[in-house]
Structures are given as C-alpha cells and as structure tokens.
C-alpha cells in the first residue's frame, strides 16, 4: 500500500485560473489584488477600479469579515460554530438557524434531491471512515460492516427544514464543505458590490466567481486544469462572463491499497469511493454555492448519468473522462457558449467530444 496524495484539487485549479486571468495586466495600476488564509486554504481577490491604498484596504477588510462570518457559521472545525451547535443539538427539537445557514442548507437539500442523492451534506461519517475527513486515519479500506454502520448515519432527508427552522430526525452529522466555500465566494462578491465594485475575480480554495472585465476591456478567462496527479497543465480556457466556476475531481486526493485506487470523493448512496472513470467536472452557474455543489454531485454520478442530469437540469457542465488512450472531454449543451471553439447551436452538436 502506498500513500499517494493528500492535496485537494481546488488550489491547483485556482493557481492556473489566476495565472490566466491576471498575467496580462500584472503591472496595470487599475488592477488591485489582495489575499489571505481562510477555511484551511486561502482566498484571492482581484478588483479593477480607480482606487487608492485605503480603499483597497477597506475592500480586503470587508472580504475578510464576510469570510470569517461564513466560517463562524459553517465550520466543522470550530466547536462553537453555528453548524457545530446544530450537530450537537438533540433530536426532534426545533432549531432556529441564521438566514445564511438556512439558505445553504435549503440549496443543499434541493440539489441533493435533484441529483438523486449524489449530493448529501450528511456524508461526513463515510468520508471520515475512509480517512478523508478532519480526523485522518490509516490509508486502509474499512470493512463492509464499518461501511454499513457509517452509511446508516448518512441521510440528508433526516434534516427537516422549514424556513429558518430545522429538526433532526436522526443523529446525522452535517458537513457543508461541498458548498460552503462557494457560498463564501458569493459573500465576498456581495461585499465588493456593496462597495461599488463591478469588475472583480474572487477565488476561495479553487472556487471562482467573476464579473465585469479586466483593465483594457478584456474578459476574465479561467483555466480548467488537466486531471493529472503530478503535473499541472491547462486542459481548456473558458470565458465565463458574469458567473461562477467550480471544479470537482478525484485526481489529487486519494490513497492506494493493494493496487486499488480509493478516491476522496465518497458516493453518499453507497458509502464508498467513486470507481468510475470521470476524472473532473467543471460547472458554471450564476452563484458559486450552486456551482460548488453541482460539481460535486455530477462528479459522484459518473460520466453518463452526470451528462443526462446536466441536460435535464440545464446545467453548464464540462467533463473529462479517463480512457485507455488518455482523456476524453465532453460538455453539456449549456456549457457550449463558454468554449470559444465549441459549436453553440443544437443540443446534439454542442454535446461534442474530443479525444487526447
């Protein structure tokens, strides 16, 4: 058995994204950047405007405050966070949630249902069992009995949500890591816009939202990384316009045992790592929380079911699938407009494929 990697794919996508988005204008005084740590990873913001140093400092402070608020609401690492308090709350007892937490839980529940259970914010016990949670364990596959025990505690429908009130009907453990980073991006975007900023790029742990243009009227362009474990290269360049971009992949966070590769992406319906050949999913939606959650859900579903779901739900999704000859890329009809060289008209044509 060998331990291969313990890094999340998101930060690598982020590095490529910022490289493509900002390299042409790194010396332009109208482009301002700031960054910092958050959520165990980092955030990066680029804004365009006629701003002095104090105004940029105010934007950075507003961004930090927005992210810290999300952290205090949705962290599973802070015992006093709102989410931790919910996880510690007794069963069958109404709990009043903040507007933000209620909003995120509501969206998570909705995407969970629309993805046939592929997205489930109570999957934490299974994730922890396989050693990919906050308490790492040895790189060893658990027994069938251990998996069954963990799976019995996975059920997002056990959270009965009515407006800002939630009742736990089972002792489930809620973990919002599949949507909270995206929500944090959205909250920073809201903070920037409240300060009059209309041209920006916000990134948190690889999840990205852009609006407006770079200096000189050029669009923000984002790089989709090729899903290679030990190499960083660009697969495609996209122009998302005013939208959010999130990518989910299994190619950097996994372990191997007896020649079997176990991904960090756990299917909440089976309690086991995904075993299909879908290596990477990129989703574009107006809000980053939505893109974040759908990227995870589609990655769990696998290529065929993910494509069918993306078409049914009109989701802009781009897929990279491992084949014996390399990688095959395909995209849903809604994603075609974001590819400069992709056909736009016709569902069958826009769901095109190329093989590398």
Buried (B, 14 or more C-beta within 10 A) or exposed (E): EEEBBBEBBBBBBBBBBBEBBBEBBEEEEBBBBBBEEBBEBBBBBBBBBEBEEEBBEEBBEBBBEBBEBBBBBBBBEBEEBBBBEBBEEEEEEEBEBBEBBBBBBBBBBEBBEBBEBBBBBBBBBBBBBBBBBEEEEEBEBBEEEBBEBBBEBBBBBBBEBEEBEBBBEBEBBBBBBBBBBBBBBBBBBEBBEEBEBEBBBBBBBBBBBBBBBBBEEEBBBBBBBBBBBEEEEBBBBBBBBEBBBBBBBBBBBBBBBEEEBBBBBBBBBBBBBBEBBBBBBBBBBEBBBBBBBBBBBBBBBBBEBBBEBBBEBEBBBBBBBBEEEEBBBBBBBBBBBBBEEBBEEEEEEBBBEEEE
